[in-house]
Each structure stands twice: as structure tokens, then as C-alpha cells.
């Protein structure tokens, strides 16, 4: 029969407690990494979904507000309200994706307008920064935009 001294037993107990603590820390770090990956995925998925909706239906507005801007703001309000409990961060992530989609579209429209102005071309119809609604799920080429700016119909 094996006999352990009180010092050896205390040493093994100390090692076991230390190992348990390291395991808890590793699991906590893993949970944090998983949360970050899910947050990135939710943000990207929301941006993608809003982009698909823009491509399919054009510039959808609700009460004069672009749908992706409204969705982004609404998701953040729900997140701040704590509707999803401890997972409300994912509502914020989805709101960030929707806002990113809106701001990308707005930025592209502003960039197209600046390019037109720098080339001495006429302004595009519609408010500054707005893109013409996409038709049949396709995008409008720069040539088609230029033709539209000159008053011609898109091809």
C-alpha cells in the first residue's frame, strides 16, 4: 500500500487546484473568442442581408427613412433595451452590419457624385449620395451612370 505524507498530499491538492483554475481560465478565454467570432459573423450577415435587399428591391424606404438605416438604429435600441438579455451584444452587431451597409451605399453615392463633378459632368438625379434603385438585382455600371447623368436612359 502506498503511503503519502501530509506534505505530498498538500502538494497534489495544490496542483489540482491550480490545474482547475487554469482550465477555468482557458474556458473563459475560449468563450470570449467564440463570442467575438459570432459577433463578426452576425455583423457580416446583417450587412450581407441588407445588401441583398438593396440589390433585389432597390432603395427601400420606410416613412422616408432608408430601411437599412432604420433597421440598424432599431436593432441598437433593442440591444440597449436588453431585449436579448446577456446576448444583446449580438443585436448591436446586427445593427452595426445594417448601418455599415447604409453607410457604404451612401459613401458610394457620394464618391460617384464627386467623380462626376471632378470630370465636369452633370450631377446624377436624386439627392446627393443616393444611388439609383437597382433593377433586376444587378448593379449599374459607371457607363450606365454617366449615360443617365447626361439624361439618357440606362441600357
Secondary structure, DSSP 8 states (H G I E B T S, - for coil): -----HHHHHHHHHHHHHHHHHHHHHHHHHHHHHHHHHHHHHHHHHHHHHHHHHHHH-S-EETTEEHHHHHHHHHHHHHHHTTTGGGHHHHHHHHHHHHHHHHHHHHHHHHHHHHHHHTT----SSSTT-----STT----HHHHHHHHTT----
